[in-house]
Amino acid sequence: MNKYKGKAVWITGASSGIGLETAYRFAEGGARLILTALEADILEDVAAECLRKGAMEAKALPFDLSQTARLEELAEEALNTYGRIDVLYNNAGISQRGTTVETDMDVIRKVMDIDFYAPVIITKAVLPSMIANGGGQLAVTTSIAGLFGFPLRCAYSAAKHALYGFFETVAAENFKDNIRVTIVTPGRVRTNISVNSLEKDGKVHGKMDEGQAGGITPVKASRKIFKAISNEKNEVLVGGGELVMAYIKRFFPRLCARIARNIKPM
């Protein structure tokens, strides 16, 4: 029997890409899903497809995660949907395309709000009930850019670095409470993250970067992510040959810095 049959699973960024496909994997396992993203109409379609794929229940819970002051209300609504959250996957995120000197502070703040503060606030709101219920699973999407600095990604890279510190701390503090944490670290996955990224002045980038277009499919990524969460892995690298940079950073940091300076960032 699938370990997630009947379990309450909340996924943010569930309207496309990694979040959508991972929702389908949980649906195939018979989970009860809560789906959050900006687009209410798309989420309703995703929820319907989740039911077709085997989910016991699926509820669309649209929300703009940049509205951080209201995130505790969102978490309360999610908790009330099925009375508990067994798995929380903080997947939603936004990227940027702009140098540190030129990028507006408003853009940096928005990226930090969505990519760092939103997962932190949601996790803090859900975690006490998970502990009270005897345990649960947390997962979060970071990025290979959370392992080393990357050109044109000052806010994005900073937020993803910060997620490591926060969720590794949560994992250490709450292991005794049967809380398990999986950090998902994608490299290049063929999603719309580059299309929806913000340029230096806040305008939407509006196109898929060449590197992104050559990435692995969200379906392939979701299978690896679902397996990692199911196996309660601490971390999972998801992508192709670019993931070698994670090991270069670990063992040859000066070489990593030199390569990063010369990577084509778009």
N, C-alpha and C positions, 0 to 999 in steps of 0.2 A: 504494500500500500504506500502511495506517495506520502511523504512526511508532511506535506502542506495541504492535504485534503481537509477542507473545512476551516483552515487557518485564515485569520484576517491579515491581509497583506496590503499595505499602503505604499504606493509608488508615485513619486513626483516626477514631472517631466514625461508623463505617460502618453502624450499625444503623438509622438513620433520617435524614430530612431531607437536607441538602446532602451529607453523606458517603455515604449510601446511593445517591442519584441520581448522584453523580459516579462512584461505583464502577460503576454500570450503564453510564455513558458509556465508561469504560475497558474494560469487559467487551465492549461492542459493537465495540471496536477490537482485540479478541483478546489483551488483556493477561493476564498471570498475576497474580492478585490475592491480597493478604493483607489481611484485614479485621479490624479491632480495635474493640471497644466492650465495654461491661459485659455485655450480654445474650447469653449463649452460644447459647441456642435461636434467638433472632432472627437472629443472625449466620449460623447454619447455613442458615436459610431464604434469607438474602441471598446466601450463597455459591452455593446451588443455582440461584437465579435468575440470578446472574452467568454460570454455566455455560450456562444456557439462552439467554442473550443473546449468547453467543459467546466468553466468556473461555476461554483455553486451560486454565487451572487456577484454582481459587479455594479458599483456605484460611481458615477462621475461626480467629482468634487472640484469644479474649476476654481482657480484662484491665481492672482498675480502675486508671486512670491516676493516681489520687490516691496510690497506693502507690509513691511516687517512688524509694524505696530499692531496688526490684526492677525498675526500668525498663531498666537495662542488660541484665539477663537476658532481658527481653522482646525487646529489640532484637537480641540474639544469636540468639534463637529465630527471629525474623523473617528475619534474614540467612541462617540455615541452611536456611530453607524452600526457597528456590530457588538458594541460593549467592550471591546478590547482591540489592541493591535498586537499581533504576534510577530510580524515582520514589517520593518520600516525601511524602505529603500529611498534614500535621499539622492535622487538622480538628476533632478532639474539643474540647469546651469546656463550661463551665457558667457561668450568669449568676447575678445576685443581685437582690434587691429589698429595699433597706434603706438608710436614711440613714447617713452616715459616723459620726455620734455614736452611733447605736443598734446598729449591726452588730457582732456579736461578733467578736473577733479570730480565733477558730477558723474562722468562716465566711470571713473575708478570707484566711486561710492556705490553706484548701481551694481557694478559687477561684484563688489564685496557683499552687498546686501543679498543678492540672489545666490551667489556661489558659496558664501561662508555663513553669514548671519542667519539666513533662512534655515539651512540644515541644523545649525546650532540651536536656534529657538524651537524648531519643531522637535528635535531630539530631546531637549530638556523638558518639553511639555509631555512627551509620550513616555519617557524613560521611567518615571516613578510608577506608573500603572503597570508597565512591563515587569518591573521588579516585584510589585505586589502580586502579580499573577504567576510568579514563579520563574520568570525568565522570558527571553525573547531574542530576536535577531535584528541587528542593525546593519545596514549596508550603505555605502556612500560612494558616489562616483567622483573621483579626483581626476587626475590626468598625468600623463608623463611629464607635462609642464609643471607639475607639482613636485617633481624630483630635482629639477634644475631650472635656472632662469632661461627664458626663451625670448628671442626678439619680438617686439610688437605685442607682448603679452604681460606687461608689468602687473596689472591688476589681476588678471586671470591666473597667472603663475603664483602670485602672492596668496590669493584665495585658496588655491589648490594646495599650496604648501601648508597653509593654516589648517586645512581639513585634516591633514595627517596628524598634526599635533593634538587637535581636539579629539579625534576619534580613537587614536592610540591611547590617550589618557582615559577616555570612557571605557575602553576595553580593559585596561589595567585595573581601574577602580571597581568595575562591576563584574569581573569574571566570577567572583564568589557568589554573585546573585544570579548566575546562569544567563548572563547577557553575553552574546557572542557578536563580534563585529567583523565585517568583511569590507576591506578597502579595495574598491575597484579602480584600477589605473589603466585607462585606455590610452593607446597611442592613436593611430589613424584609423578611424571608423567612419564609414561612408554615411554620415548623418548631415543634418542641416546646421550644425553648430557654427560653421564658418559663414554660412548664408545669413544667419541671424545675428552674427557678432556685431559689436558696436565699433565704429571707427572713432578717431580721436575727438570728434565733435559730437558724438552720440548718434550720428546717422547709421542706419543699418547697412552693413557691408554689401549684402544683396547678391553674393555670388559664392559658389563653392570653390574653395582653394584647390589647386592642382593636387597637392599632397592628400587632402581629404578625399578627393574623388578617387584616388588610388588605394584607399584604405579597405579593410575587410568589411563585409556586410554587417548590418545590425543583427541579422538573424544569427550569423556565426558568433558574433560578440555575445549575444544574449544566452546562447547555449553554454558558453564558457562561464559567464557570470552566474547563471542559475546553478550550474554544477558547483561553483565555488561557494555560493551561499549555502547550498544544500550540505556541502561537506564542511561548513563552518571554517573555511580558510581565512587566515588573517588578512591576506592580500592576494589579488590576482591581477596579473598584467594581461591586457587584452589588445591585440593588434598584430602587426606583422614584423618585418625586419627592423623597423625603427625602435623596437623595444630593447635592442642591444644597448641603446643609450643608457638605460637604467643600470646596466652592469658596468658600463664604462664609467658612469658617474660614481658608482660605489667603489671601484677599484683603481680608477685612473682619473681623478677629478680634474687635473690640469688639462688632460686630453679632452675631457668632456667640455670644458669651458672653451677650448679652441674650436671644437666641432660646432658648438652652439653658436659661436660668433659667425660661423660661415653657413649655417643652415638657411635654406631659402624658406622664410617664414610664411609665405603665401603661395 
